[in-house]
Amino acid sequence: MKKINMMYFSPTGTSKRVIEEIGNKLSVKKEMEIGRTVDFTTPEVREEIQKFGAEDVLLIGLPVYAGRVPNILLKYLDKIKGYGSLAIPIVLYGNRDYD
């Protein structure tokens, strides 16, 4: 059985709420187990390398600023290991501008 894993960077809590809502609804609809939830908003959490396998689905949520993922996260995101997992990125913007 595949697991739904959730990761998010959520300084204001919006990305967290959106990812958890999508993850919970997807797990019920597809009868999937909830796996890990990783809030990598704080720098300490970004020191751990996250690994997922072929039986995992990863929802990853991030805000965008000026139309881009925050530069501070790029190195961390590059370290996430998927090993055949399905990743679904979800980006949110704060209604400031489409950029």
Rosetta blueprint (number, residue, H / E / L):
1 M L
2 K L
3 K E
4 I E
5 N E
6 M E
7 M E
8 Y E
9 F L
10 S L
11 P L
12 T L
13 G L
14 T H
15 S H
16 K H
17 R H
18 V H
19 I H
20 E H
21 E H
22 I H
23 G H
24 N H
25 K H
26 L H
27 S H
28 V H
29 K H
30 K L
31 E L
32 M L
33 E E
34 I E
35 G E
36 R E
37 T E
38 V E
39 D E
40 F L
41 T L
42 T L
43 P L
44 E L
45 V H
46 R H
47 E H
48 E L
49 I L
50 Q L
51 K E
52 F L
53 G L
54 A L
55 E L
56 D E
57 V E
58 L E
59 L E
60 I E
61 G E
62 L E
63 P E
64 V L
65 Y E
66 A L
67 G L
68 R E
69 V L
70 P L
71 N H
72 I H
73 L H
74 L H
75 K H
76 Y H
77 L H
78 D H
79 K H
80 I L
81 K E
82 G L
83 Y L
84 G L
85 S L
86 L E
87 A E
88 I E
89 P E
90 I E
91 V E
92 L E
93 Y L
94 G L
95 N L
96 R L
97 D L
98 Y L
99 D L
